[in-house]
Amino acid sequence: MSTNFWQLLGIEKTTDTAVIRQAYRVKLPLYHPETDPDGFKALREAYESAMNYAKSPETAVDEMTQNSEQAAPQLTEEQIKANEICEAYQALLTDPMRCYNIDEWQKFIGSFYDYPMTVIDSVKWRLLELSYKTTDISESCVKILADNLRWRQQLMTQFTDEYEKYDNYLNNIDRGDLFDYTCLPTTNKTLQNVTIDYIFYAKWLFWERSSENVCAFLAQDTVIYLPDDKKFMLEFSHWYSSANLKNQSILDYALKCIDEGDEDESIIIEWKYIAAIQYTLLEDKQNALQAWLELYYSGHYQQKAESCIAGWCVYFEKNYFPLLVMALNNSYCVAVDKTENYLHTIPQITATTTARLAALENIDEYPKEIIDFVNWALDTNWNYKQVLSTLLLDDGNNRLYRLYRHAIMLRHGNEILLQEILDDQSDDPFEQFILQHLQRQARQHLAWLTKLSPVQEFKAWLFDNNEKAKIPPQFDPDKDGKQVLYGRLWLDRFNDIPDIAKSHLYQSIHYSNMEMFDWSIFLKFNDYYQLPKSPELSVIANNKEAYWQWYRRYLLIVAINWVPLEMAKFLQQENNTFIIEEDNPFKPLIEIFKHGNWQNETELYNLINNDSELINCVLINYPDSIEWYIDSPNYIDFDDIEQKIEQIWTQKLANRDPIYLMLLYIIVLNKPEQKNKLDTMLQNITGDNKELIKIAKALQKNWITPSFDRQKNSYPKQLTKITNLAERCLSSYYGICDDDELETLDRFKNSSDNDLVLRLCASLLIAKNNENGQKLESQSLPKNKWWQFWRWKGRTNIKGFIIQLCCSFIVLGLMNVLNNNFELNSPTFSMICYSIAVTNMVFALKRRFNDIYKGEPLMGFVGEILAYLLFFAPFWISGIKYTNRFGPPVEKATKEKEK
C-alpha cells in the first residue's frame, strides 16, 4: 500500500472527519474482504491514518514521515487493473449523467477488451457483488453486464454457499426496470435515487398491502420527479386511482396522452378511465360526468362506469339516485313468440336493483315523494297509491319529477304514456342517459302489452259489447284463474275505457282486484263522480302535455279520496299546478284546500261541510274524522271517542240537534264512573229548557224517545229503533243485535242523508254490539244440543223445540193408551204424566225463548214473549245466530263439532 493514503481514499488532505468517512464508504464496496482481503486491509489502514491526521495533524505528519521509509505492501499489476475496472464501475454507478444510459454501459463493457482475460475473470465477481449491494441500479443495464460476463452460467461453480442469493438477484434483473430510468433528470443523483425508492415502495404496497396503506403512503408530502414514461405513468395513475387520491398532475398527463392519440385504442381507453376518476376526485362535476358517459357508451369499463356514474349522482345529484337505480335495472326478457312461459316476457326488478335501493344510506334526507318512490319500488305489491304525491309533482315544469313519472309509468303507464317515454328527450347529458335506459325498458313493456296473448284475450272480454258477457274463468280471481295475473297487470295501467268495459269490471271483479281502476269504477257506479273523457288524438298531437294533465287530474281525484289531508297540504303549497273546471264536483273542496283559512287538520276538518255523498266519501279517509269512525265501527275505542268529542269534534258537533247529542253522550259515557261527567254534559245541552231536561231524564232512566207532537214529525223513525238498541246493548254485556238489526244500523250509518250525529250513534252501537259479542264468546259457556231437554238455561232451535213438544204429546198419548187398555185409572199416574208433559213443554218454551234472547231488559222481554206466544212465534222465528248469555246456538255447536 502506498504511503499516500489520501490518494487511496480519493480525496485531498483534510481534517474534516465527515469527508473522510464519506470517502471511506464510497471506496468500501470496491474492496470486499472476501474477494480482495489485501485491498480491504489497505483501505482500512488508509482510513485510520486519515482519521489520525484529522485529530492531530502535526503528530500525524511526523509519523507519516517516519513511516514513509517503510514500504507499503505492493499490489500486483493484475490487482491494480482490477481496481481500475471497479473504480470505473463505481464511477459509472454514481454519475447521474451516465448511470442509466445504455450507451455508457456499453462503453464500460467495451473497455474490458483493454484488459487480459485473467483480470476480467478475477474482477467479474467483484462487479456482481458491487451490483448486488448498489441500490437504485438499473436492472436493464445490469442485465447487459450480466450477459456479457456470463454470471448465471458460472454462478453455480463460483458461489456454492450463496448461489440462491445471487440467483434471485439475477432473476430480479431479468424483469427489467420499474420504468424507463433514462427519463429521470441527469443533474442530481439524489433526486434519481429518491424517485426510484419512492416508486419501488409504492409498487410494493400496491401489490402486497391494502388500499389503505397505499393511500396513506401516496398521500404523504414528498418531492419526486415523475418520469415521462407513458407505460409507467399509466400504472402509477392506477395506484392513485385505487387509493382514491386526487392528483392534478396525473389528470394533466392523462389528458395529454389522450390528445396525442399515438397509442393503441385500449391504452387510450385506460387513460380516459384515469381521467374520469381524477375528474371525479377533483370534483369537476361536468367533466367527470362527460368522461364516465363517454366510457360507458364506448363499451369499455361499462360496469365500472355505471358504478361511478351512480357515485357521481350520489355526490352531485343525490335526488336523482333512486331514479338512476331504477333506470339501470336490466331485466332480460324473452321475445313473446319464443316462449310458452309468458312471465319471461315481462321485465322484472332485478336483485341488483332491489339491493341498491334497499342499501340507500340516509334515506330520511330525501324528499318525502322520493322516499315514497323507493318504498313503492321495494314493495312487492307495487300499489300505485304509494306514489300519488310523486306523480302529482310532475306539472310539466320539473324535469326531475318528470323522469320519476316515467320510471313509475314503466309499471303503471298505458301504451300512450309508455310512448311518451320513448318520445321524450333532454339536453342535459345525465338526464338523457337516464332517459335512454328508461326508454329501453319502455320498449320491453310495450312489447308484451301489445303482443301477449293472455292480455289480448282479457281486453277482448273487457271491451265486449255484450253487457252479459261473463269474465273468462282463467281471469276470474274468485276462481283462482291461471291467468289472473295478466289481467291485473293490464288493469294496473289506468286508461280511459268505455262504459261497457267499466260495467264488466263492476259486475265481475272486486274493487281490490281492479288495481288502478278501483276509484274510477267506485265513483262512477255510486254516482259520486264521472271522470271526464281523455283528450282526442288531435288534441294530444298539438299539446303533448294534454294527455298527462288529464291523467294527472284523475290521480288528483284518487288522492283526494284516498289521502285527503295530505292532498290538502299539497294543494295549499302547490296551489297553481292544477286547473279544475268550474262544474267539477270537487271544485269547492279543492278551493277550501287551496285558499281556506286553516293551519292544521282540525281547522280544515271544521271547514268542510259534509253535504253530499261525494264529500262523505272523501271524509271517510280523513284522519280522526267522525265519518272515519262511522265507516269503521270495528276500530272504535270508546275512550278514544270521548277524547275526540272533547278535543277535535267540538266545533263539528256545535249547533247539532240536542236530543241527538244527548243520545250520543249517553252511549259514549255509559260506565258508572262516568255518571257525573254525563250529568254535566247533559246539563250543558239542556240548559234551562224544561222539555229537554225531561227528555234527558227519560233517556237516562228508561230510554224513552221523545213523543210530543212537535217532535213526532221532525225526527226520523229510526230514532226509536236506535234508542231501543242502545238500551239493549248498554244495559248489560249480553245485549246483542240480530242480523236484521245490524243491517238496519249499517244502512242508516252509511247514508249521508241522515244526521251525522245519529249516524255516529248507529256506528257506536255496532261497535258496542261487537264488544258485547266478544265478551260472550270469551266466556266458557256450555255448548247447546237440541236433545238436552233438561237444560233450563240451554238453547234449542225450532227442530229441537218441536221434537221436545212431541215428546210431551207422546207421554200424554201413552197415558191415554195405558188408561184405556189396562184400566189404570189411577189419579196418581195421570198426575205424574201430566206433570212430566207440562214440565217438558215449559222447558221447551224456555229453551226456545233463550234461543231468541238478545239481552233485552226483563220487562221488555216479557212483553215480547207474550206477543210471541200470541202469534205462535216459537214455531217460526229464527234464533240468534250468535252466542248470547245462554251459550252458542245449536247450529254453531254442531258445526264446530263437525270441524
SULFENHU-V430368 format. One record per run of one state. SS is the DSSP state (hx for helix, st for strand, lp for the rest). FROM is the first residue (numbers start at 0). LEN is the number of residues. If there is no record, write none. Layout:
<<SS;FROM;LEN> <SS;FROM;LEN>>
This chain:
<<lp;0;4> <hx;4;5> <lp;9;7> <hx;16;12> <lp;28;8> <hx;36;19> <lp;55;1> <hx;56;11> <lp;67;9> <hx;76;18> <lp;94;7> <hx;101;13> <lp;114;2> <hx;116;17> <lp;133;5> <hx;138;11> <lp;149;1> <hx;150;8> <lp;158;4> <hx;162;12> <lp;174;6> <hx;180;3> <lp;183;5> <hx;188;20> <lp;208;2> <hx;210;8> <lp;218;11> <hx;229;13> <lp;242;5> <hx;247;13> <lp;260;4> <hx;264;17> <lp;281;3> <hx;284;14> <lp;298;3> <hx;301;15> <lp;316;1> <hx;317;10> <lp;327;8> <hx;335;3> <lp;338;3> <hx;341;4> <lp;345;5> <hx;350;8> <lp;358;4> <hx;362;3> <lp;365;2> <hx;367;11> <lp;378;5> <hx;383;9> <lp;392;6> <hx;398;14> <lp;412;2> <hx;414;9> <lp;423;5> <hx;428;23> <lp;451;1> <hx;452;10> <lp;462;10> <hx;472;3> <lp;475;1> <hx;476;3> <lp;479;4> <hx;483;8> <lp;491;7> <hx;498;10> <lp;508;2> <hx;510;3> <lp;513;1> <hx;514;11> <lp;525;11> <hx;536;6> <lp;542;3> <hx;545;17> <lp;562;1> <hx;563;10> <lp;573;13> <hx;586;9> <lp;595;5> <hx;600;7> <lp;607;5> <hx;612;7> <lp;619;6> <hx;625;6> <lp;631;1> <hx;632;3> <lp;635;2> <hx;637;10> <lp;647;2> <hx;649;4> <lp;653;4> <hx;657;11> <lp;668;3> <hx;671;15> <lp;686;3> <hx;689;13> <lp;702;6> <hx;708;4> <lp;712;5> <hx;717;14> <lp;731;7> <hx;738;12> <lp;750;5> <hx;755;23> <lp;778;19> <hx;797;25> <lp;822;4> <hx;826;25> <lp;851;6> <hx;857;13> <lp;870;2> <hx;872;3> <lp;875;8> <st;883;1> <lp;884;2> <st;886;1> <lp;887;2> <hx;889;9> <lp;898;1>>
